[in-house]
């Protein structure tokens, strides 16, 4: 295993109107990118509950990509700004938890930017690859198997 | 697991099956996702075919499926197809999910093993998610029968007439004082060479007098609220300073007005108008407007010549008129706001604006027009000398990495038309400097042939420079066009009297802002994005907002007319349905869990969340909610749920997506 190239797993959140269509466009135009990202469609990046990001890491993702419409282009007027705020907070929280902020990326992509979408995914995959595996599920297992001190009230 | 899930993996011919091992994906799902509730898993060549759909329907009936997952193309393409298929077999359509293993997998990856593993992961995500889907019913809202059309060029005019003739009301909004758009500026139209005014003005007149059309010229759309079927549009009717109830359009006011202004809009800077004016004689409506910036009365309080000479009783000139805000209710909107000409000064080496006898295409159109500044005579900037040589430069600002990469599509035919007109009216020698000649539509190639036979010279090469610096005596006093003739492989310097820059067309400078108002966005080149580039060119991502003409991309008059008619057909279809079904993706608040913190209240950009002071809880108005889900994500009490995209659905999908390792094995972390 150690000789093999590490292949990260990345969960990507897309909004229904811009970035999901950017992914569609990259597909239609047959632009190639790394197969490490698995996408989830939300209606809007504003729907991104920070829990989703934690859940992805907890279940074995090495990186999480949040994507949405460009500022000012949101289908729901301004909800991507809320995603931006949550992203900034999440990076801090993750940092405090010992997770490299580089494992979380925010990307604005319009429906016409299939090429940008594809190239940014490639970049992010390489960045996460360089960080190595996160391995939260394994850590959780270890924590569970270590005897915990009984706390009595 | 009580759900009985059916999985259907599409080959899409070789589109998916060429890269993803679909049989393996289907087999794997049947075996390893059984714990998730999968009772049947099949692959089929074309799932979207009627046979494929029947396969699903048969399984729903015979195997008692309660959920369906189709792994195929993007849900934006076929989600409706498969949901309808399920509905046909008695299953609520929202219990069927699509996952994209084509656009997101087979089309973007080359490594077959990795793509197959990714397909498994994507499918596992879909299966995990669908188990939490709930039965939903689409929201039905009535459609207001009136339509607003923005932009009254030929596309907007055509759309307005089609809808009005069908018996429904149209608000036609135009920012200029008259309708007609660019077509009204032209003299002849290719390839038939019929006179633009002769074919356009009857249509304009019809619009002006149609009982079902409310014409709002000299007006801007200020605000758009609502959604399909129920838009509330605020329109600013700018002050004309002319009372349209009494004005007869006799023209005495602009005859008497002493203030001449260069007309940069309609005459493209070639001619002038007065401070009170109609842009052209056949303008519809016939009433003039006063241009505040150039009117002496508005500048220094003196003059009033128009008012003094106005023969109507009571006097039609009203300097106290104010801008008027109008609010109208419409069910659908068509945007036909057209294009603007590429600004040729952006290419300094072509000398436009510096060398007087370099003209733009629009300037030349006005020059050719019988009612234009030179009364149809083709002359140099001195307005007397007839040119003996004319060079027409193609692709100015189009097909050019430095400006616009796209082909403006009209300039080849427009340049051929100019070549014909120059030869016909002046007998001058004409050179066309082109990159490629593109004449793809009906009778276009024949027209090219005709111009060739008439003696037009064609030089294949992009013009490098236009200069007035002579190198030889025969270049003295002339413009010199430097071009490489790529067919003979030689540099040429063509001395000429006149150059016409066949400038390309560009999206309007404010297309982006206007699009934002209507909830639609621009593509990389700035044209509005259609719902589907091939199959749905006049609809947009926003329900109830349609596009027609050059706003969607460069096109000529026949194509603009066709799109205007197409958009109106789409609108009429919506009106006839009387109501529209909206996706039931909405947020709702569980009052028992709501703590009344009001965090969600200010997050909603649609003001869909109201706070009830008496009960201290917030409530979502489903008619206003657009389903973005921001409040769902923000509620600290978890009291808000979003149908169609619930926390359970998304969290399960994350679990499902991570069920498979990159090497294709099931992860240890998750049971299964």
Interface residues (C-beta under 8 A of the other chain):
Chain A: X7 X8 X9 X11 X17 X18 X20 X21 X23 X24 X26 X27 X28 X30 X31 X32 X33 X35 X36 X38 X39 X40 X41 X42 X43 X44 X46 X47 X48 X49 X50 X51 X52 X55 X56 X59 X60 X61 X69 X72 X73 X75 X76 X77 X78 X79 X82 X86 X110 X111 X112 X113 X118 X137 X138 X140 X141
Chain B: X74 X75 X76 X100 X102 X103 X104 X105 X107 X108 X109 X110 X111 X114 X115 X117 X118 X121 X122 X125 X516 X519 X521 X522 X523 X524 X529 X541 X542 X585 X603 X605 X606 X626 X627 X628 X629 X630 X632 X633 X634 X642 X644 X645 X647 X650 X651 X653 X654 X655 X657 X658 X661 X662 X663 X667 X668 X669 X670
